[in-house]
Amino acid sequence: MQRDAVVVGGGVVGAACALALADAGLQVALVEAGQPARWSREQPDLRVFAFAPDNAALLDSLGVWRDILATRAQPYREMRVWDAAGGGELHFDADTLARRELGWIIEHGLLAERLWAAASRAGVGHFQPASVNGLEQRDDGVRLTLEIGEAIDARIAVAADGANSTLRSLAGIGAPTHDYGQRGVVAYVDTELPHRLTAWQRFLPSGPLAFLPVDDVRRSSIVWSLPEDEAARILALDDEDFGIELTNAFGARLGKVRPASRRVAFPLRRQLAKTQVEGRVLVLGDAAHVVHPLAGQGVNLGLRDVAALRDSVREAKRLGRDFDAPHRLQRWARARRSDNVASTFAFETINRVYSNDALMPTMLRGHALGIANALVPLRNALWRHAAGS
Ligand SMILES: Cc1cc2nc3c(=O)[nH]c(=O)nc-3n(C[C@H](O)[C@H](O)[C@H](O)COP(=O)(O)OP(=O)(O)OC[C@H]3O[C@@H](n4cnc5c(N)ncnc54)[C@H](O)[C@@H]3O)c2cc1C
């Protein structure tokens, strides 16, 4: 049987893609190498996302957002960004932007689990655990072979299998990588002072340190970007010393910080696939772009790939045209790559300028934040870009 689409990789982006394509009327299969995502209220996932409003709208249109909101999604109403070296502060506030909230902090595991369940309900066929190990491209479709010995025929294949994507490699798409030589340390912490539903980001010479609120009062999730050796040292500290170092690194902005979970670290790199389409293979999510976590945009960019693909399929159906016409796939890929490249280098430039203790950048950057904050149209434009509106 030939399906319309086969999605490889059932992380948040792949599961959302399978669901979105089924929602657009396609017959879809989803292939995932690991076990089904499981989320538990008692054991929070250390990987959390700052979820943007446009992606909340995407999940709402797919029928999963209300469930996620009702289960555990922490709204944040303000964002404050400042430089350890001094100067001004960039401040976004839901009230002045006429919003109820700026976004939500949500656990990766919760999103993945609910998207998987919705994809099953929408009739997406699952192959799991199963890894792809072969690709044949034809004029009218693709054949994927799985390590478990099965083959799947489809009109298009979607690579959503993460940064080390097998399907991207099988399609012959290069993805040059730049290692930042840094790791992101993540953990939950409690702070002496309430976080006031604010996402905080302090730039230090070693890299940005973010506190993201995950309850109504004092608990936050941190993402601390550090050089490799520093990250290893921080991971090895006992809880008391970790709390002291974190309090200092954050300039005690929320008083004393106390660890509330174990810590893990993930490598930080920039990776951009040279193209997001090759023949009938489309590439999205981390398989197409890995970005610095400083703006919390990794998963948001991936879900924007998904939303644009669904729009393209819907438009083709409305016009009675083939959803998989090469020019249509190319158009989607060009538009998404241009947005992803611009975002990737914007985050990298911010990180370079702010994670730097040379004299000129230090003198300029704090003022730049203050100026950006004072220029209301510029501040609002920055926010609209981050929110995907
Ligand atoms: C600890 C941590 C913290 C992070 N924090 C943030 C943050 O604060 N904000 C943010 O925006 N981003 C963050 N990120 C990045 C974010 O996790 C990614 O951008 C996002 O998860 C990408 O989703 P994805 O679905 O594209 O890829 P992934 O989540 O990598 O999912 C890929 C899926 O493909 C499967 N797979 C792999 N190979 C195969 C194969 N051959 N066949 C079949 N299946 C396969 C994998 O099992 C996996 O389920 C963080 C990452 C980590 C590791």
The ligand as an ORCA input file, in Angstrom:
! r2SCAN-3c Opt
* xyz 0 1
  C      18.391     19.078     27.368
  C      17.862     19.884     26.217
  C      17.257     21.113     26.482
  C      16.749     21.849     25.443
  N      16.158     23.032     25.751
  C      15.537     23.728     24.762
  C      14.818     24.934     25.048
  O      14.793     25.436     26.190
  N      14.147     25.537     24.032
  C      14.164     25.024     22.750
  O      13.476     25.560     21.877
  N      14.894     23.944     22.447
  C      15.566     23.268     23.414
  N      16.274     22.155     23.094
  C      16.310     21.720     21.698
  C      15.060     20.958     21.373
  O      15.004     19.809     22.211
  C      15.038     20.565     19.924
  O      15.107     21.714     19.110
  C      13.745     19.833     19.607
  O      13.527     18.759     20.515
  C      13.836     19.275     18.201
  O      12.760     18.428     17.992
  P      12.817     17.365     16.829
  O      11.522     16.632     16.942
  O      13.162     18.031     15.546
  O      14.051     16.400     17.143
  P      14.278     15.391     18.354
  O      13.635     15.853     19.592
  O      15.745     15.104     18.365
  O      13.505     14.059     17.884
  C      14.008     13.197     16.870
  C      13.303     11.855     16.988
  O      13.735     11.001     15.918
  C      14.011      9.689     16.410
  N      15.013      9.090     15.504
  C      16.330      9.374     15.414
  N      16.888      8.628     14.430
  C      15.914      7.858     13.889
  C      15.874      6.913     12.839
  N      16.954      6.587     12.125
  N      14.692      6.317     12.530
  C      13.570      6.632     13.236
  N      13.552      7.546     14.251
  C      14.711      8.160     14.566
  C      14.518      9.942     17.815
  O      14.340      8.781     18.621
  C      13.647     11.113     18.278
  O      12.430     10.673     18.878
  C      16.854     21.394     24.091
  C      17.492     20.180     23.817
  C      17.991     19.439     24.861
  C      18.666     18.122     24.529
*
